[in-house]
């Protein structure tokens, strides 16, 4: 394939049927690609011309007014037709100078046959050539695809795929990755590699999204460009395969080679992540030791996690739990386990992309995560929090868009400065999930420090203390609501949320103020005191929160 090139206007002029033709204008456009040939005599050509079309005409349109003639040419140029062939002697005997000047200004080739020519011979000749070339291209691509497949079955060596691409394309091949080392085939000077890597990080990576189809072309300088194809796994771009072009435009062949290579690379990335998952099973033991509080010392714990011991400064440790809820009751266990495994691989890749030291353990439908990052600035904790929130959001979006009837819950405990204290963080993380599930107002909360008073409520033993506390302070109201349906609990809750404003309370409950007065009097009567009393109010507010939480958990 590396010996083939794009079929251009220059190649057209070499065909036997064009021996009697001459190039009248647009010599600098002879590198234009020719994709098909059309005969067009109408003046409104835009709807019928595609990019890279070579247009044949007897020039009937040239007999019209000057403005119409110019508009015809402009339509061809705007449509990115490859060129125009005009037969003289049938409709016209010469091409007006202003048309040739317009073509020359836009480097648009105009080919002239000074004697009548059979257009059918031209179309048959070029179409046969294009079809044969396309057939050869498909055969080459099939061979290329088979070779890529053989390499992916043979090993997980990304460089092997890149060498196959280099052999076919005969161009410098590069592989940029946010979770792996960059690769260049053939090898290049370190300073050049650094420049390309910096260019990719600063200019290219942010432009690559999983929903963007096709390749992206980026110019390193005036004469050198890189054609990139994203490598997409689980809807996430982790890397890209690129090809360096020197003073040339991308061709369909090169784009297809890149596309095939990117798909093969995605297969290797996924397999590598699955292999990593198998190789890192000792992480399960370490996380289990964290959960069981069986870490002999901080130094040993950090060493087992693979962290370098710091002489100055400290690490931030953040523990969390992500839980997969399979809402499809008819889904098989094999299907559920497959989904869980896919999410594990995605989660590991996302954390690796963010350069977070992490431990991961999958236990049933739950993933236990322990992340570590050196505290370099006062904002390190906030930055780490943002990364974790973004990671969870991506997985939730992936589940919502790609998986059927799967919901993701997540929670993270407080940041810790010692790994030996991370066990408590896992407990806090699960409390966040419980609160988010049971309290509608907390559904989007992700971190322990954001659930407020529920920290205290979750710390109180469920039986019998919390239930008894609710019964002591709200029992009479609960019984009265059950028997008389006066909505006293809702009224009390609204009254506290409106900071004791009777007008606002009546407004949000959509009741008359006199009705509210009657309810408040009834509440005071049942609770046996004045709810405006500060101590009484605090007890009632706490009891209301506890009651809502316990009811939702049922």
C-alpha positions in Angstrom: 0.0 0.0 0.0 2.9 2.3 0.6 3.6 2.4 -3.1 0.2 3.6 -4.0 -0.8 7.2 -4.1 -4.0 9.2 -4.5 -5.3 9.5 -8.1 -5.0 13.1 -9.0 -5.6 15.6 -11.9 -1.9 15.0 -12.8 -2.6 11.3 -13.2 -5.7 12.1 -15.3 -3.6 14.1 -17.8 -1.4 11.0 -18.2 -4.2 8.8 -19.4 -4.3 8.0 -23.1 -7.8 9.6 -23.6 -6.3 12.9 -22.5 -3.4 13.0 -25.0 -5.1 15.7 -27.0 -6.1 17.7 -24.0 -4.1 20.6 -22.5 -4.2 22.3 -19.1 -5.5 25.8 -19.6 -5.5 27.0 -16.0 -4.9 25.9 -12.4 -1.5 24.2 -12.8 -0.9 24.4 -9.0 -4.1 22.4 -8.5 -3.0 19.3 -10.4 -2.5 17.5 -7.0 -6.3 17.6 -6.5 -7.7 14.2 -5.8 -10.1 12.7 -8.4 -12.8 10.5 -6.9 -15.4 10.3 -9.7 -16.3 11.8 -13.1 -19.6 13.6 -13.9 -21.0 15.2 -17.1 -22.9 18.4 -16.2 -24.4 21.0 -18.5 -26.8 22.6 -16.1 -26.0 26.0 -14.5 -27.1 25.2 -10.9 -24.5 22.5 -10.2 -24.1 22.7 -6.4 -26.7 20.0 -5.6 -25.1 17.6 -8.0 -21.4 18.0 -7.3 -19.5 16.2 -4.6 -16.0 16.8 -3.3 -13.3 15.4 -5.6 -15.6 15.2 -8.6 -14.1 15.9 -12.1 -16.7 17.7 -14.2 -17.0 17.2 -18.0 -18.9 19.8 -20.1 -19.3 21.0 -23.6 -19.3 24.5 -22.2 -23.0 25.3 -22.9 -23.1 27.4 -19.7 -20.3 29.6 -21.2 -22.8 31.0 -23.7 -24.6 32.8 -20.8 -24.0 36.2 -19.3 -20.7 36.9 -17.6 -22.1 36.8 -14.1 -23.8 33.4 -14.7 -20.5 32.0 -16.1 -18.6 33.2 -13.1 -21.2 31.8 -10.7 -20.9 28.4 -12.3 -17.2 28.3 -11.7 -17.6 29.6 -8.1 -20.1 26.8 -7.4 -17.5 24.2 -8.6 -14.8 25.8 -6.5 -17.0 26.0 -3.4 -18.0 22.3 -3.8 -14.3 21.4 -3.9 -14.6 19.7 -7.2 -11.2 18.4 -8.4 -11.3 20.1 -11.8 -13.2 20.9 -15.0 -12.8 19.4 -18.5 -14.3 21.5 -21.3 -14.8 20.3 -24.9 -14.4 23.0 -27.5 -16.1 22.9 -30.9 -19.6 21.7 -29.9 -21.1 24.6 -27.9 -18.2 27.1 -27.7 -14.9 27.7 -29.4 -13.0 29.3 -26.6 -13.1 29.9 -22.9 -13.5 33.5 -21.8 -10.3 34.9 -20.2 -12.1 36.0 -17.0 -13.1 32.3 -16.4 -9.5 31.1 -16.8 -8.3 34.0 -14.5 -10.8 32.9 -11.8 -9.7 29.3 -12.1 -6.0 30.3 -11.9 -6.6 32.5 -8.8 -8.2 29.5 -7.0 -5.7 26.9 -8.3 -8.6 25.2 -10.0 -7.6 23.0 -12.9 -9.3 23.6 -16.3 -8.6 21.0 -18.9 -9.4 21.8 -22.6 -10.1 19.5 -25.4 -9.8 21.6 -28.6 -11.6 18.9 -30.6 -14.8 17.0 -29.9 -14.2 14.0 -27.6 -16.4 11.1 -26.5 -17.2 11.7 -22.8 -18.3 8.1 -22.5 -14.7 7.0 -23.2 -13.4 9.3 -20.5 -15.8 8.2 -17.9 -15.3 4.5 -18.7 -11.5 4.8 -18.5 -11.3 6.8 -15.3 -14.2 4.9 -13.6 -12.6 1.6 -14.4 -9.3 2.8 -13.0 -10.9 4.1 -9.8 -12.9 0.9 -9.3 -9.8 -1.2 -9.8 -7.8 1.0 -7.4 -10.6 0.8 -4.8 -10.7 -3.0 -5.2 -6.9 -3.2 -4.7 -7.3 -0.9 -1.7 -9.9 -3.2 -0.1 -7.6 -6.2 -0.7 -4.7 -4.3 0.9 -6.8 -3.3 3.8 -7.9 -6.9 4.3 -4.3 -8.0 4.4 -3.4 -5.2 6.8 -6.4 -6.1 9.0 -5.3 -9.7 9.2 -1.8 -8.8 10.1 -3.0 -6.5 12.9 -5.3 -9.3 14.1 -2.3 -11.7 14.2 -0.3 -9.3 16.2 -3.1 -8.7 18.8 -3.5 -12.5 19.2 0.3 -13.0 19.5 1.0 -10.5 22.3 0.0 -7.2 24.0 2.9 -5.3 22.5 1.6 -2.0 21.2 4.9 -1.4 19.3 4.2 -4.4 17.1 1.0 -2.8 15.8 2.8 0.4 15.2 5.5 -1.4 13.2 2.8 -3.0 11.0 1.3 0.4 10.3 4.7 1.9 9.6 5.5 -0.9 7.1 2.2 -0.3 5.2 2.2 3.5 5.3 6.0 4.2 5.1 5.6 7.2 7.4 6.6 8.1 10.9 4.1 6.6 13.3 3.5 7.8 16.8 1.4 6.6 19.8 0.4 9.1 22.5 -1.2 7.7 25.7 -2.4 9.2 28.9 -2.2 5.8 30.7 0.9 4.3 29.0 4.3 5.4 27.6 4.5 7.2 24.3 5.9 5.3 21.4 7.6 6.3 18.1 8.2 4.0 15.1 10.9 4.4 14.0 12.6 5.9 17.0 13.2 9.6 16.9 15.5 12.0 18.8 14.5 12.6 22.5 14.1 16.4 22.0 11.8 15.8 19.0 9.8 13.2 20.9 9.4 15.7 23.8 8.2 18.4 21.4 5.5 16.1 19.9 4.5 14.9 23.4 4.1 18.5 24.6 2.2 19.4 21.5 -0.2 16.5 22.0 -0.8 17.3 25.7 -1.4 21.0 25.0 -3.1 21.1 21.7 -4.5 17.7 20.7 -5.7 15.7 23.8 -8.4 18.2 24.8 -9.8 18.1 21.2 -10.3 14.3 21.3 -13.7 13.1 22.4 -15.2 9.7 22.0 -18.3 11.0 20.1 -16.1 12.6 17.4 -15.9 10.4 14.4 -12.9 10.2 12.1 -9.3 11.5 12.3 -8.0 14.9 13.4 -5.3 16.8 11.6 -2.9 19.0 13.6 -0.1 21.1 12.1 3.2 21.1 14.0 4.5 23.8 11.6 4.0 25.1 8.1 5.3 21.9 6.4 4.6 19.2 9.0 1.3 17.9 10.3 0.2 14.9 12.3 -2.9 12.9 11.5 -4.4 11.5 14.7 -7.0 8.8 15.3 -8.4 8.5 18.8 -8.3 5.1 20.6 -11.7 4.7 22.3 -12.4 2.2 25.1 -15.7 2.2 27.0 -16.5 5.5 25.4 -13.3 7.1 26.8 -10.3 8.4 24.9 -7.2 7.0 26.5 -4.7 7.4 23.7 -4.3 8.1 20.0 -2.4 6.7 17.0 -0.8 9.3 14.7 1.1 9.6 11.5 3.5 12.4 10.5 2.8 14.0 7.1 5.4 16.2 5.4 3.9 18.6 3.0 1.0 16.3 2.0 -2.7 16.1 2.6 -4.3 13.1 4.2 -5.7 10.4 1.9 -8.5 8.0 2.3 -6.0 5.2 2.4 -4.0 6.7 5.3 -7.1 7.5 7.2 -8.4 3.9 6.9 -5.0 2.5 8.0 -5.1 4.7 11.1 -8.7 3.7 11.8 -7.9 0.0 11.6 -4.8 0.5 13.8 -6.8 2.5 16.4 -9.4 -0.3 16.7 -6.7 -2.9 17.1 -4.9 -0.7 19.7 -8.2 -0.4 21.7 -8.3 -4.2 21.8 -4.8 -4.3 23.3 -5.5 -1.5 25.8 -8.6 -3.4 27.1 -6.6 -6.7 27.3 -3.8 -5.0 29.1 -6.2 -3.5 31.6 -7.7 -7.0 32.2 -4.3 -8.5 32.6 -3.4 -5.7 35.0 -6.5 -6.6 37.0 -5.3 -10.2 37.3 -1.7 -9.2 38.2 -2.9 -6.7 40.9 -5.0 -9.1 42.9 -2.8 -8.5 45.9 -4.5 -5.1 46.1 -7.6 -7.0 47.4 -5.5 -8.4 50.3 -4.2 -4.9 51.2 -7.7 -3.3 51.1 -9.1 -6.1 53.2 -6.3 -5.5 55.7 -7.3 -1.8 55.7 -10.9 -2.7 56.3 -10.0 -5.1 59.1 -7.6 -2.7 60.7 -4.7 -5.2 60.3 -1.9 -2.9 59.1 1.1 -3.2 61.5 2.6 0.2 60.7 2.1 3.2 58.5 5.4 2.7 56.8 4.7 -0.9 55.9 1.2 0.1 54.6 2.6 2.8 52.3 5.3 0.4 51.0 2.7 -2.3 50.2 0.7 0.3 48.3 3.8 1.2 46.3 4.2 4.7 47.7 7.7 6.2 48.2 8.3 7.2 51.8 8.4 10.9 52.2 11.0 12.7 54.2 9.0 15.9 54.1 5.3 16.5 53.6 2.5 13.9 53.7 0.1 11.9 51.6 -3.7 12.4 51.4 -5.7 9.2 51.5 -9.3 9.1 50.3 -11.4 5.9 50.6 -14.6 5.4 48.8 -17.2 2.8 47.7 -18.9 2.6 44.3 -21.9 0.4 44.2 -23.6 -1.1 41.1 -27.4 -1.5 41.3 -28.7 -4.0 38.7 -32.3 -2.9 38.3 -33.1 -5.6 35.7 -34.4 -8.5 37.8 -34.3 -10.8 34.8 -30.6 -10.2 34.0 -28.5 -13.4 34.3 -25.7 -13.6 36.9 -23.2 -13.9 34.0 -24.5 -10.7 32.5 -24.2 -8.9 35.9 -20.7 -10.1 36.4 -19.7 -9.1 32.9 -21.0 -5.5 33.6 -19.2 -5.4 36.9 -16.0 -6.4 35.3 -16.3 -3.8 32.5 -16.9 -1.1 35.1 -13.9 -2.3 37.1 -11.6 -2.0 34.0 -13.1 1.5 33.2 -12.6 2.7 36.8 -9.0 1.5 36.9 -8.3 3.2 33.6 -9.9 6.5 34.7 -7.9 6.6 37.9 -4.7 5.7 36.0 -5.4 8.5 33.6 -5.6 10.9 36.5 -2.2 9.7 37.8 -3.7 8.8 41.2 -2.0 6.0 43.2 -4.9 3.7 44.0 -6.0 0.4 45.3 -9.1 -1.3 43.9 -11.1 -4.2 45.2 -14.3 -5.6 43.7 -16.6 -7.4 46.1 -19.9 -8.5 44.7 -21.5 -5.3 43.3 -19.2 -3.0 45.2 -15.8 -1.5 44.4 -13.6 -0.4 47.3 -11.3 2.4 46.3 -8.3 3.8 48.2 -6.6 6.7 46.5 -3.4 8.4 47.6 -1.8 11.7 46.4 1.1 13.7 47.8 -0.1 16.9 49.4 1.9 19.5 47.5 -0.3 22.6 48.1 -3.2 23.7 50.2 -5.5 22.9 47.3 -4.3 19.3 46.8 -7.3 18.0 48.8 -9.8 20.1 46.8 -8.2 19.0 43.5 -8.3 15.4 44.5 -12.0 15.7 45.5 -12.7 17.2 42.1 -11.0 14.3 40.3 -13.0 11.7 42.3 -16.3 13.5 41.6 -15.4 13.7 37.9 -14.5 10.0 37.8 -17.8 9.0 39.4 -19.8 11.3 37.1 -18.2 9.7 34.1 -19.0 6.1 35.3 -22.6 7.2 36.0 -22.9 8.7 32.5 -21.4 5.5 31.0 -23.9 3.4 32.9 -26.8 5.6 31.9 -25.8 5.7 28.2 -24.3 2.3 27.6 -25.8 -0.1 30.1 -29.4 -1.1 30.4 -31.1 -0.7 33.8 -27.9 -0.2 35.8 -27.5 2.6 38.4 -24.3 3.7 40.1 -24.2 4.8 43.7 -21.0 6.2 45.3 -19.7 7.7 48.5 -16.3 8.8 49.9 -15.3 9.2 53.5 -13.2 12.1 55.0 -9.7 12.6 53.8 -7.1 10.9 56.0 -3.4 11.7 56.4 -2.5 8.1 57.5 -3.3 5.0 55.6 -3.9 3.1 58.8 -6.9 5.4 59.5 -8.5 4.7 56.1 -10.7 1.9 57.5 -12.9 4.5 59.1 -13.2 6.3 55.8 -14.7 3.2 54.2 -17.4 3.2 56.9 -18.1 6.9 56.2 -18.3 6.2 52.5 -21.0 3.6 52.9 -22.9 5.9 55.2 -22.9 8.5 52.4 -24.4 5.9 50.0 -27.1 5.0 52.6 -28.0 8.7 53.2 -28.1 9.5 49.4 -30.4 6.5 48.9 -32.8 7.2 51.7 -33.0 11.0 51.8 -34.2 12.7 48.6 -32.5 16.0 49.5 -29.1 14.1 49.7 -29.3 12.1 46.5 -26.5 14.0 44.8 -24.1 14.0 47.8 -20.9 12.2 47.3 -18.6 13.1 50.2 -19.0 12.5 53.9 -18.4 16.2 54.8 -21.5 17.1 52.7 -24.2 15.1 54.5 -24.2 17.4 57.5 -26.3 16.4 60.5 -26.8 12.9 58.9 -23.2 12.2 60.0 -24.5 12.2 63.6 -27.7 10.3 62.8 -25.8 7.5 61.0 -23.5 7.2 64.0 -26.4 6.6 66.4 -27.3 2.8 66.8 -30.4 2.0 64.9 -32.0 -0.2 67.5 -33.3 0.7 69.9 -32.0 4.2 70.6 -32.9 6.1 67.3 -36.3 4.6 67.0 -37.0 5.3 70.7 -35.8 8.9 70.2 -38.2 9.4 67.3 -41.0 7.8 69.2 -40.4 9.9 72.3 -40.6 13.2 70.4 -42.8 12.5 67.5 -44.8 9.4 68.5 -48.0 11.3 69.3 -47.9 13.2 66.0 -47.3 10.0 64.0 -50.3 8.3 65.6 -52.5 11.3 65.1 -51.6 11.6 61.4 -52.2 7.9 60.9 -55.7 8.2 62.5 -56.9 11.7 61.4 -54.7 12.5 58.3 -54.1 16.1 59.4 -50.5 16.1 58.0 -49.1 17.4 61.3 -45.6 16.0 60.6 -45.4 17.7 57.2 -46.7 20.9 58.8 -44.1 20.8 61.5 -41.3 20.1 59.0 -42.4 23.0 56.7 -42.7 25.4 59.7 -39.1 24.7 60.7 -37.9 25.0 57.1 -39.6 28.4 56.9 -37.8 29.5 60.2 -41.1 30.0 62.0 -42.7 32.2 59.4 -46.4 31.3 59.5 -47.1 33.2 56.2 -44.4 31.3 54.3 -45.4 28.0 55.9 -49.0 28.4 54.8 -47.8 29.3 51.3 -45.6 26.3 50.7 -48.4 24.0 52.1 -51.1 25.7 50.0 -53.4 26.1 53.0 -55.2 29.0 54.6 -53.4 30.7 57.5 -56.2 29.9 59.9 -55.9 26.2 59.0 -52.2 26.5 59.8 -52.9 28.1 63.2 -55.2 25.2 64.0 -52.6 22.6 63.1 -49.8 24.4 65.1 -52.1 24.5 68.1 -52.8 20.8 67.7 -49.0 20.1 67.4 -48.3 22.0 70.6 -51.1 20.2 72.4 -49.8 16.8 71.4 -46.1 17.4 72.1 -47.0 18.8 75.4 -44.9 22.0 75.1 -43.9 25.0 73.1 -42.1 24.0 69.9 -40.6 27.5 69.7 -38.5 26.7 72.7 -34.9 26.4 71.4 -34.2 23.0 73.1 -37.5 21.6 72.1 -37.1 22.8 68.6 -33.7 21.2 68.2 -35.0 17.8 69.5 -38.0 18.0 67.1 -35.9 18.9 64.1 -33.5 16.0 64.8 -36.4 13.6 65.3 -37.9 14.7 62.0 -34.7 14.0 60.1 -34.2 10.7 61.8 -37.9 9.7 61.1 -37.5 10.6 57.4 -34.3 8.6 57.1 -35.7 5.5 58.9 -38.9 5.5 56.8 -36.9 5.7 53.6 -34.6 2.9 54.6 -37.6 0.6 55.2 
